[in-house]
Amino acid sequence: MNQTETFQMAGIRCERCVGRLAGALRDHDGLEFANANLMGEVVLSWDEDKTSRDALLAEMARVGFHPQGPIAPS
């Protein structure tokens, strides 16, 4: 089953930040879709049988990006 959520992330300020985030998530098993913009919005869609919300948040935190404010389910 796929899950999709929009995250408001702190620290995304430039195209290089978006690239760093994309690089961290690129090979994450179970991630079906990822999109980030310069306003800090990150949309992720993943297969719950292969990965979890917590695992994706941990991967983003590993490269310096953390949730800011409420996280909205899509």
N, CA, C and O atoms as a GROMACS GRO file, in nm:
protein
  296
    1MET      N    1   0.084  -0.119   0.000
    1MET     CA    2   0.000   0.000   0.000
    1MET      C    3   0.088   0.124   0.000
    1MET      O    4   0.185   0.133   0.076
    2ASN      N    5   0.054   0.220  -0.085
    2ASN     CA    6   0.131   0.344  -0.092
    2ASN      C    7   0.076   0.448   0.003
    2ASN      O    8  -0.045   0.456   0.027
    3GLN      N    9   0.166   0.526   0.056
    3GLN     CA   10   0.134   0.638   0.145
    3GLN      C   11   0.197   0.762   0.083
    3GLN      O   12   0.309   0.756   0.033
    4THR      N   13   0.126   0.874   0.086
    4THR     CA   14   0.179   1.001   0.035
    4THR      C   15   0.159   1.108   0.141
    4THR      O   16   0.051   1.120   0.199
    5GLU      N   17   0.265   1.185   0.167
    5GLU     CA   18   0.256   1.296   0.262
    5GLU      C   19   0.336   1.415   0.212
    5GLU      O   20   0.432   1.400   0.137
    6THR      N   21   0.292   1.532   0.254
    6THR     CA   22   0.365   1.656   0.228
    6THR      C   23   0.429   1.700   0.359
    6THR      O   24   0.361   1.712   0.461
    7PHE      N   25   0.559   1.723   0.355
    7PHE     CA   26   0.635   1.765   0.472
    7PHE      C   27   0.682   1.908   0.452
    7PHE      O   28   0.725   1.944   0.343
    8GLN      N   29   0.674   1.990   0.556
    8GLN     CA   30   0.734   2.124   0.554
    8GLN      C   31   0.869   2.109   0.623
    8GLN      O   32   0.875   2.084   0.744
    9MET      N   33   0.977   2.124   0.547
    9MET     CA   34   1.111   2.098   0.600
    9MET      C   35   1.190   2.227   0.618
    9MET      O   36   1.184   2.316   0.534
   10ALA      N   37   1.263   2.235   0.728
   10ALA     CA   38   1.353   2.348   0.752
   10ALA      C   39   1.485   2.323   0.681
   10ALA      O   40   1.530   2.209   0.671
   11GLY      N   41   1.546   2.430   0.633
   11GLY     CA   42   1.681   2.420   0.578
   11GLY      C   43   1.692   2.414   0.427
   11GLY      O   44   1.802   2.419   0.374
   12ILE      N   45   1.580   2.403   0.356
   12ILE     CA   46   1.586   2.400   0.210
   12ILE      C   47   1.581   2.544   0.162
   12ILE      O   48   1.476   2.609   0.166
   13ARG      N   49   1.697   2.594   0.114
   13ARG     CA   50   1.706   2.735   0.076
   13ARG      C   51   1.748   2.758  -0.069
   13ARG      O   52   1.733   2.868  -0.121
   14CYS      N   53   1.802   2.654  -0.134
   14CYS     CA   54   1.856   2.673  -0.269
   14CYS      C   55   1.849   2.542  -0.348
   14CYS      O   56   1.814   2.437  -0.294
   15GLU      N   57   1.882   2.552  -0.475
   15GLU     CA   58   1.881   2.433  -0.561
   15GLU      C   59   1.980   2.327  -0.512
   15GLU      O   60   1.956   2.208  -0.527
   16ARG      N   61   2.090   2.371  -0.455
   16ARG     CA   62   2.189   2.276  -0.402
   16ARG      C   63   2.128   2.195  -0.286
   16ARG      O   64   2.154   2.075  -0.274
   17CYS      N   65   2.048   2.261  -0.202
   17CYS     CA   66   1.979   2.191  -0.093
   17CYS      C   67   1.884   2.085  -0.149
   17CYS      O   68   1.880   1.972  -0.100
   18VAL      N   69   1.809   2.123  -0.250
   18VAL     CA   70   1.717   2.029  -0.314
   18VAL      C   71   1.795   1.911  -0.371
   18VAL      O   72   1.752   1.796  -0.359
   19GLY      N   73   1.909   1.939  -0.433
   19GLY     CA   74   1.993   1.834  -0.487
   19GLY      C   75   2.049   1.742  -0.380
   19GLY      O   76   2.055   1.620  -0.400
   20ARG      N   77   2.090   1.799  -0.267
   20ARG     CA   78   2.141   1.718  -0.156
   20ARG      C   79   2.032   1.626  -0.102
   20ARG      O   80   2.058   1.510  -0.072
   21LEU      N   81   1.912   1.679  -0.089
   21LEU     CA   82   1.800   1.599  -0.042
   21LEU      C   83   1.768   1.488  -0.142
   21LEU      O   84   1.746   1.373  -0.103
   22ALA      N   85   1.766   1.522  -0.269
   22ALA     CA   86   1.739   1.422  -0.374
   22ALA      C   87   1.844   1.312  -0.372
   22ALA      O   88   1.811   1.194  -0.387
   23GLY      N   89   1.969   1.349  -0.354
   23GLY     CA   90   2.077   1.250  -0.349
   23GLY      C   91   2.062   1.155  -0.233
   23GLY      O   92   2.090   1.035  -0.246
   24ALA      N   93   2.017   1.207  -0.119
   24ALA     CA   94   2.000   1.123   0.000
   24ALA      C   95   1.886   1.024  -0.018
   24ALA      O   96   1.892   0.912   0.033
   25LEU      N   97   1.782   1.064  -0.090
   25LEU     CA   98   1.664   0.979  -0.104
   25LEU      C   99   1.665   0.893  -0.230
   25LEU      O  100   1.585   0.800  -0.242
   26ARG      N  101   1.753   0.923  -0.323
   26ARG     CA  102   1.753   0.860  -0.456
   26ARG      C  103   1.744   0.707  -0.452
   26ARG      O  104   1.664   0.649  -0.525
   27ASP      N  105   1.822   0.643  -0.371
   27ASP     CA  106   1.826   0.497  -0.369
   27ASP      C  107   1.751   0.436  -0.251
   27ASP      O  108   1.771   0.319  -0.219
   28HIS      N  109   1.666   0.514  -0.187
   28HIS     CA  110   1.592   0.464  -0.071
   28HIS      C  111   1.488   0.362  -0.119
   28HIS      O  112   1.396   0.395  -0.193
   29ASP      N  113   1.506   0.237  -0.078
   29ASP     CA  114   1.417   0.129  -0.119
   29ASP      C  115   1.274   0.158  -0.073
   29ASP      O  116   1.251   0.185   0.045
   30GLY      N  117   1.180   0.152  -0.164
   30GLY     CA  118   1.040   0.172  -0.132
   30GLY      C  119   0.989   0.312  -0.162
   30GLY      O  120   0.868   0.334  -0.163
   31LEU      N  121   1.078   0.406  -0.186
   31LEU     CA  122   1.035   0.542  -0.220
   31LEU      C  123   0.989   0.542  -0.365
   31LEU      O  124   1.065   0.510  -0.456
   32GLU      N  125   0.864   0.578  -0.386
   32GLU     CA  126   0.805   0.578  -0.520
   32GLU      C  127   0.816   0.713  -0.590
   32GLU      O  128   0.833   0.719  -0.712
   33PHE      N  129   0.807   0.823  -0.513
   33PHE     CA  130   0.806   0.957  -0.570
   33PHE      C  131   0.856   1.056  -0.466
   33PHE      O  132   0.826   1.044  -0.348
   34ALA      N  133   0.934   1.154  -0.511
   34ALA     CA  134   0.980   1.262  -0.424
   34ALA      C  135   0.985   1.391  -0.504
   34ALA      O  136   1.030   1.393  -0.618
   35ASN      N  137   0.938   1.499  -0.443
   35ASN     CA  138   0.944   1.630  -0.506
   35ASN      C  139   0.966   1.733  -0.396
   35ASN      O  140   0.897   1.732  -0.294
   36ALA      N  141   1.062   1.822  -0.416
   36ALA     CA  142   1.090   1.928  -0.319
   36ALA      C  143   1.094   2.061  -0.391
   36ALA      O  144   1.130   2.068  -0.509
   37ASN      N  145   1.058   2.167  -0.319
   37ASN     CA  146   1.068   2.300  -0.378
   37ASN      C  147   1.143   2.393  -0.282
   37ASN      O  148   1.174   2.356  -0.169
   38LEU      N  149   1.172   2.513  -0.329
   38LEU     CA  150   1.252   2.607  -0.250
   38LEU      C  151   1.175   2.668  -0.134
   38LEU      O  152   1.233   2.740  -0.054
   39MET      N  153   1.046   2.641  -0.124
   39MET     CA  154   0.967   2.686  -0.010
   39MET      C  155   0.973   2.585   0.104
   39MET      O  156   0.910   2.605   0.208
   40GLY      N  157   1.048   2.477   0.085
   40GLY     CA  158   1.064   2.376   0.189
   40GLY      C  159   0.958   2.268   0.190
   40GLY      O  160   0.954   2.187   0.282
   41GLU      N  161   0.873   2.265   0.090
   41GLU     CA  162   0.771   2.161   0.082
   41GLU      C  163   0.829   2.039   0.012
   41GLU      O  164   0.886   2.048  -0.097
   42VAL      N  165   0.814   1.925   0.077
   42VAL     CA  166   0.863   1.799   0.022
   42VAL      C  167   0.746   1.702   0.017
   42VAL      O  168   0.684   1.673   0.120
   43VAL      N  169   0.716   1.652  -0.101
   43VAL     CA  170   0.610   1.553  -0.118
   43VAL      C  171   0.678   1.419  -0.141
   43VAL      O  172   0.760   1.404  -0.232
   44LEU      N  173   0.642   1.322  -0.059
   44LEU     CA  174   0.697   1.187  -0.072
   44LEU      C  175   0.584   1.086  -0.083
   44LEU      O  176   0.481   1.100  -0.017
   45SER      N  177   0.604   0.987  -0.166
   45SER     CA  178   0.512   0.875  -0.178
   45SER      C  179   0.596   0.748  -0.167
   45SER      O  180   0.697   0.734  -0.236
   46TRP      N  181   0.553   0.656  -0.081
   46TRP     CA  182   0.633   0.537  -0.058
   46TRP      C  183   0.545   0.414  -0.039
   46TRP      O  184   0.427   0.424  -0.007
   47ASP      N  185   0.607   0.300  -0.059
   47ASP     CA  186   0.544   0.170  -0.039
   47ASP      C  187   0.564   0.131   0.107
   47ASP      O  188   0.677   0.108   0.151
   48GLU      N  189   0.454   0.125   0.182
   48GLU     CA  190   0.463   0.096   0.326
   48GLU      C  191   0.516  -0.045   0.356
   48GLU      O  192   0.559  -0.072   0.467
   49ASP      N  193   0.513  -0.133   0.257
   49ASP     CA  194   0.568  -0.267   0.277
   49ASP      C  195   0.721  -0.268   0.271
   49ASP      O  196   0.784  -0.363   0.316
   50LYS      N  197   0.781  -0.161   0.215
   50LYS     CA  198   0.926  -0.157   0.196
   50LYS      C  199   0.997  -0.053   0.282
   50LYS      O  200   1.115  -0.068   0.311
   51THR      N  201   0.927   0.053   0.322
   51THR     CA  202   0.988   0.158   0.402
   51THR      C  203   0.882   0.224   0.487
   51THR      O  204   0.764   0.189   0.479
   52SER      N  205   0.922   0.320   0.568
   52SER     CA  206   0.828   0.386   0.657
   52SER      C  207   0.851   0.537   0.658
   52SER      O  208   0.954   0.587   0.614
   53ARG      N  209   0.753   0.606   0.708
   53ARG     CA  210   0.762   0.751   0.725
   53ARG      C  211   0.883   0.786   0.812
   53ARG      O  212   0.959   0.876   0.779
   54ASP      N  213   0.900   0.713   0.923
   54ASP     CA  214   1.012   0.738   1.014
   54ASP      C  215   1.146   0.717   0.946
   54ASP      O  216   1.240   0.793   0.969
   55ALA      N  217   1.157   0.614   0.863
   55ALA     CA  218   1.283   0.588   0.792
   55ALA      C  219   1.315   0.701   0.694
   55ALA      O  220   1.430   0.742   0.681
   56LEU      N  221   1.213   0.753   0.626
   56LEU     CA  222   1.234   0.863   0.532
   56LEU      C  223   1.271   0.991   0.607
   56LEU      O  224   1.360   1.064   0.563
   57LEU      N  225   1.204   1.020   0.719
   57LEU     CA  226   1.239   1.137   0.799
   57LEU      C  227   1.381   1.126   0.853
   57LEU      O  228   1.454   1.225   0.857
   58ALA      N  229   1.422   1.006   0.893
   58ALA     CA  230   1.558   0.985   0.944
   58ALA      C  231   1.661   1.009   0.833
   58ALA      O  232   1.767   1.066   0.858
   59GLU      N  233   1.631   0.966   0.713
   59GLU     CA  234   1.723   0.987   0.600
   59GLU      C  235   1.736   1.135   0.568
   59GLU      O  236   1.845   1.183   0.539
   60MET      N  237   1.624   1.209   0.573
   60MET     CA  238   1.630   1.353   0.548
   60MET      C  239   1.706   1.424   0.660
   60MET      O  240   1.782   1.517   0.634
   61ALA      N  241   1.688   1.379   0.784
   61ALA     CA  242   1.760   1.438   0.898
   61ALA      C  243   1.910   1.413   0.887
   61ALA      O  244   1.990   1.497   0.926
   62ARG      N  245   1.947   1.297   0.833
   62ARG     CA  246   2.088   1.262   0.818
   62ARG      C  247   2.164   1.364   0.733
   62ARG      O  248   2.283   1.387   0.754
   63VAL      N  249   2.095   1.425   0.637
   63VAL     CA  250   2.159   1.525   0.552
   63VAL      C  251   2.121   1.668   0.592
   63VAL      O  252   2.146   1.762   0.517
   64GLY      N  253   2.061   1.684   0.710
   64GLY     CA  254   2.040   1.817   0.767
   64GLY      C  255   1.904   1.881   0.751
   64GLY      O  256   1.889   2.000   0.776
   65PHE      N  257   1.803   1.805   0.710
   65PHE     CA  258   1.670   1.862   0.693
   65PHE      C  259   1.573   1.802   0.794
   65PHE      O  260   1.566   1.680   0.810
   66HIS      N  261   1.498   1.890   0.862
   66HIS     CA  262   1.409   1.846   0.970
   66HIS      C  263   1.270   1.905   0.949
   66HIS      O  264   1.257   2.015   0.897
   67PRO      N  265   1.166   1.831   0.992
   67PRO     CA  266   1.029   1.883   0.979
   67PRO      C  267   1.014   2.014   1.055
   67PRO      O  268   1.071   2.033   1.163
   68GLN      N  269   0.935   2.103   0.999
   68GLN     CA  270   0.910   2.232   1.060
   68GLN      C  271   0.759   2.250   1.065
   68GLN      O  272   0.694   2.257   0.960
   69GLY      N  273   0.702   2.258   1.182
   69GLY     CA  274   0.558   2.273   1.193
   69GLY      C  275   0.486   2.143   1.162
   69GLY      O  276   0.547   2.036   1.157
   70PRO      N  277   0.354   2.154   1.141
   70PRO     CA  278   0.275   2.032   1.117
   70PRO      C  279   0.311   1.966   0.985
   70PRO      O  280   0.352   2.030   0.889
   71ILE      N  281   0.295   1.836   0.984
   71ILE     CA  282   0.317   1.757   0.864
   71ILE      C  283   0.180   1.714   0.815
   71ILE      O  284   0.104   1.651   0.888
   72ALA      N  285   0.149   1.747   0.691
   72ALA     CA  286   0.014   1.723   0.637
   72ALA      C  287   0.008   1.596   0.554
   72ALA      O  288   0.086   1.580   0.460
   73PRO      N  289  -0.086   1.505   0.587
   73PRO     CA  290  -0.107   1.391   0.497
   73PRO      C  291  -0.167   1.441   0.366
   73PRO      O  292  -0.244   1.536   0.365
   74SER      N  293  -0.132   1.377   0.257
   74SER     CA  294  -0.185   1.418   0.126
   74SER      C  295  -0.297   1.326   0.084
   74SER      O  296  -0.354   1.343  -0.023
   0.00000   0.00000   0.00000
